[in-house]
């Protein structure tokens, strides 16, 4: 999985750099992001702007990361394309996860916290 990790002050920006986020890439995503969060800020902006396809395995990996965050931790999605947003609506995860139009807006929501 091509995943860019950019530490920021008080949070981590993780960007999935592939158009497909699916069962093939989900285990690597989960392992890499979990490792990156060990001992780091428990707040994450997950930038999905390059992603045009997401499946249930990828959603499960994202939720697994969310469940593994320590108290006070938070994960915010950013840049979801319309096909990805449709899947989030269908699974009702749009009611559970904070979704922002851009990574910059999601990052700004952490500032001052």
C-alpha positions as YAML, in Angstrom:
chain: A
units: angstrom
residues:
- id: 1
  name: UNK
  ca: [0.00, 0.00, 0.00]
- id: 2
  name: UNK
  ca: [1.24, 3.44, -0.85]
- id: 3
  name: UNK
  ca: [0.54, 5.45, 2.30]
- id: 4
  name: UNK
  ca: [2.09, 8.83, 3.05]
- id: 5
  name: UNK
  ca: [2.47, 9.71, 6.73]
- id: 6
  name: UNK
  ca: [3.07, 13.33, 7.64]
- id: 7
  name: UNK
  ca: [3.41, 14.23, 11.32]
- id: 8
  name: UNK
  ca: [1.97, 17.61, 12.23]
- id: 9
  name: UNK
  ca: [1.81, 19.39, 15.55]
- id: 10
  name: UNK
  ca: [-0.50, 17.26, 17.68]
- id: 11
  name: UNK
  ca: [-1.79, 15.00, 14.92]
- id: 12
  name: UNK
  ca: [-0.80, 12.81, 12.00]
- id: 13
  name: UNK
  ca: [-1.91, 13.21, 8.38]
- id: 14
  name: UNK
  ca: [-2.14, 9.85, 6.60]
- id: 15
  name: UNK
  ca: [-2.84, 9.91, 2.86]
- id: 16
  name: UNK
  ca: [-3.81, 6.82, 0.90]
- id: 17
  name: UNK
  ca: [-1.96, 7.29, -2.40]
- id: 18
  name: UNK
  ca: [-3.92, 4.75, -4.46]
- id: 19
  name: UNK
  ca: [-7.19, 4.84, -6.35]
- id: 20
  name: UNK
  ca: [-8.31, 1.51, -4.84]
- id: 21
  name: UNK
  ca: [-8.47, 0.94, -1.09]
- id: 22
  name: UNK
  ca: [-9.57, -2.67, -0.78]
- id: 23
  name: UNK
  ca: [-8.96, -6.10, 0.72]
- id: 24
  name: UNK
  ca: [-5.51, -6.28, -0.86]
- id: 25
  name: UNK
  ca: [-4.27, -3.05, 0.69]
- id: 26
  name: UNK
  ca: [-6.29, -2.98, 3.93]
- id: 27
  name: UNK
  ca: [-3.99, -5.22, 6.06]
- id: 28
  name: UNK
  ca: [-0.89, -3.20, 5.14]
- id: 29
  name: UNK
  ca: [-2.76, 0.07, 5.78]
- id: 30
  name: UNK
  ca: [-3.84, -1.12, 9.21]
- id: 31
  name: UNK
  ca: [-0.36, -2.36, 10.17]
- id: 32
  name: UNK
  ca: [1.45, 0.76, 8.97]
- id: 33
  name: UNK
  ca: [-0.95, 3.26, 10.51]
- id: 34
  name: UNK
  ca: [-1.13, 1.37, 13.81]
- id: 35
  name: UNK
  ca: [2.69, 1.29, 13.96]
- id: 36
  name: UNK
  ca: [2.91, 4.99, 13.10]
- id: 37
  name: UNK
  ca: [0.52, 5.85, 15.93]
- id: 38
  name: UNK
  ca: [2.45, 3.92, 18.57]
- id: 39
  name: UNK
  ca: [3.70, 6.56, 20.96]
- id: 40
  name: UNK
  ca: [2.54, 9.38, 18.67]
- id: 41
  name: UNK
  ca: [-0.35, 11.80, 18.79]
- id: 42
  name: UNK
  ca: [-3.58, 9.78, 18.79]
- id: 43
  name: UNK
  ca: [-5.29, 12.17, 16.38]
- id: 44
  name: UNK
  ca: [-5.35, 11.36, 12.68]
- id: 45
  name: UNK
  ca: [-6.49, 13.01, 9.48]
- id: 46
  name: UNK
  ca: [-7.03, 10.25, 6.92]
- id: 47
  name: UNK
  ca: [-6.89, 11.81, 3.46]
- id: 48
  name: UNK
  ca: [-8.77, 9.67, 0.96]
- id: 49
  name: UNK
  ca: [-8.75, 12.17, -1.90]
- id: 50
  name: UNK
  ca: [-6.93, 9.84, -4.37]
- id: 51
  name: UNK
  ca: [-9.33, 6.95, -3.58]
- id: 52
  name: UNK
  ca: [-12.15, 6.26, -6.04]
- id: 53
  name: UNK
  ca: [-13.02, 2.75, -4.78]
- id: 54
  name: UNK
  ca: [-13.29, 1.47, -1.21]
- id: 55
  name: UNK
  ca: [-14.58, -1.88, 0.01]
- id: 56
  name: UNK
  ca: [-15.70, -3.38, 3.30]
- id: 57
  name: UNK
  ca: [-12.23, -4.69, 4.16]
- id: 58
  name: UNK
  ca: [-10.81, -1.18, 3.91]
- id: 59
  name: UNK
  ca: [-13.66, 0.21, 6.04]
- id: 60
  name: UNK
  ca: [-13.00, -2.51, 8.61]
- id: 61
  name: UNK
  ca: [-9.31, -1.54, 8.69]
- id: 62
  name: UNK
  ca: [-10.20, 2.11, 9.25]
- id: 63
  name: UNK
  ca: [-12.61, 1.19, 12.04]
- id: 64
  name: UNK
  ca: [-10.00, -1.09, 13.60]
- id: 65
  name: UNK
  ca: [-7.57, 1.83, 13.74]
- id: 66
  name: UNK
  ca: [-10.28, 4.03, 15.29]
- id: 67
  name: UNK
  ca: [-11.08, 1.40, 17.93]
- id: 68
  name: UNK
  ca: [-7.37, 1.09, 18.75]
- id: 69
  name: UNK
  ca: [-6.93, 4.79, 19.47]
- id: 70
  name: UNK
  ca: [-6.35, 5.64, 23.12]
- id: 71
  name: UNK
  ca: [-8.81, 7.79, 25.08]
- id: 72
  name: UNK
  ca: [-8.88, 11.25, 23.55]
- id: 73
  name: UNK
  ca: [-7.87, 9.87, 20.16]
- id: 74
  name: UNK
  ca: [-9.76, 10.82, 17.04]
- id: 75
  name: UNK
  ca: [-9.71, 10.02, 13.33]
- id: 76
  name: UNK
  ca: [-11.19, 12.37, 10.76]
- id: 77
  name: UNK
  ca: [-11.70, 11.52, 7.11]
- id: 78
  name: UNK
  ca: [-10.91, 14.03, 4.39]
- id: 79
  name: UNK
  ca: [-11.29, 14.34, 0.65]
- id: 80
  name: UNK
  ca: [-13.66, 11.43, 0.10]
- id: 81
  name: UNK
  ca: [-14.78, 11.24, -3.54]
- id: 82
  name: UNK
  ca: [-18.47, 10.81, -4.33]
- id: 83
  name: UNK
  ca: [-18.16, 7.01, -4.81]
- id: 84
  name: UNK
  ca: [-16.41, 6.73, -1.42]
- id: 85
  name: UNK
  ca: [-18.99, 9.02, 0.21]
- id: 86
  name: UNK
  ca: [-21.75, 6.81, -1.23]
- id: 87
  name: UNK
  ca: [-20.24, 3.75, 0.47]
- id: 88
  name: UNK
  ca: [-19.88, 5.70, 3.72]
- id: 89
  name: UNK
  ca: [-23.56, 6.71, 3.51]
- id: 90
  name: UNK
  ca: [-24.66, 3.17, 2.63]
- id: 91
  name: UNK
  ca: [-22.83, 1.74, 5.64]
- id: 92
  name: UNK
  ca: [-23.94, 4.71, 7.80]
- id: 93
  name: UNK
  ca: [-20.32, 5.40, 8.70]
- id: 94
  name: UNK
  ca: [-20.95, 9.00, 7.69]
- id: 95
  name: UNK
  ca: [-22.88, 9.19, 10.99]
- id: 96
  name: UNK
  ca: [-19.96, 7.78, 13.01]
- id: 97
  name: UNK
  ca: [-16.88, 9.35, 11.42]
- id: 98
  name: UNK
  ca: [-16.23, 13.06, 10.97]
- id: 99
  name: UNK
  ca: [-15.81, 13.76, 7.24]
- id: 100
  name: UNK
  ca: [-14.29, 16.95, 5.85]
- id: 101
  name: UNK
  ca: [-14.06, 18.11, 2.23]
- id: 102
  name: UNK
  ca: [-10.27, 18.58, 2.39]
- id: 103
  name: UNK
  ca: [-7.32, 17.50, 4.51]
- id: 104
  name: UNK
  ca: [-6.67, 21.17, 5.29]
- id: 105
  name: UNK
  ca: [-10.16, 21.58, 6.77]
- id: 106
  name: UNK
  ca: [-9.82, 18.36, 8.78]
- id: 107
  name: UNK
  ca: [-6.42, 19.50, 10.04]
- id: 108
  name: UNK
  ca: [-7.78, 22.91, 10.99]
- id: 109
  name: UNK
  ca: [-10.46, 21.19, 13.10]
- id: 110
  name: UNK
  ca: [-7.66, 19.82, 15.32]
- id: 111
  name: UNK
  ca: [-5.89, 23.13, 15.77]
- id: 112
  name: UNK
  ca: [-6.54, 24.80, 19.08]
- id: 113
  name: UNK
  ca: [-7.51, 21.53, 20.75]
...
